[in-house]
Amino acid sequence: MLQGVLFDNLLLLARRHAREPDRLADYMQESLLRDRVRRVRKGAAVVTE
């Protein structure tokens, strides 16, 4: 349920700012993705649904 809502929000933002790629930083934090990759590589448990 939450996953679907988050995906819908992502699509809405992509449509709204299709010609403004710099706006991605307003909504997404790349550092969170990098930290997750680092945790996975270290073998820490990552919860996914």
QUICORQUI-V726888 format. One record per residue. RES is the residue in three letters. PHI is phi in whole degrees, -180 to 180 (999 if undefined). PSI is psi in degrees with one decimal (* if undefined). NEAR is the number of other C-alpha atoms within 10 Angstrom. Layout:
[[RES PHI PSI NEAR] [RES PHI PSI NEAR]]
This chain:
[[MET 999 -57.8 5] [LEU -62 -39.8 7] [GLN -60 -41.2 9] [GLY -65 -41.8 9] [VAL -66 -42.7 10] [LEU -64 -39.3 11] [PHE -66 -41.9 11] [ASP -60 -41.0 12] [ASN -64 -41.4 12] [LEU -61 -44.3 14] [LEU -64 -40.0 12] [LEU -61 -45.0 12] [LEU -64 -39.5 14] [ALA -63 -41.6 15] [ARG -68 -42.2 10] [ARG -66 -35.1 11] [HIS -120 36.6 13] [ALA -58 -32.9 11] [ARG -104 15.7 9] [GLU -132 70.8 9] [PRO -62 -23.6 9] [ASP -66 -22.6 8] [ARG -71 -14.5 14] [LEU -55 -37.9 14] [ALA -63 -23.3 9] [ASP -68 -24.9 7] [TYR -117 -23.7 9] [MET -122 146.6 11] [GLN -118 102.4 10] [GLU -57 -32.2 10] [SER -60 -32.5 9] [LEU -66 -36.6 10] [LEU -68 -42.7 11] [ARG -63 -42.5 10] [ASP -63 -37.0 11] [ARG -65 -43.5 13] [VAL -60 -42.0 13] [ARG -63 -41.8 12] [ARG -65 -40.6 13] [VAL -65 -41.5 11] [ARG -65 -33.8 9] [LYS -77 -9.7 9] [GLY 93 10.3 9] [ALA -70 150.9 10] [ALA -72 132.3 8] [VAL -121 124.9 9] [VAL -88 124.4 5] [THR -132 155.9 4] [GLU -119 * 3]]
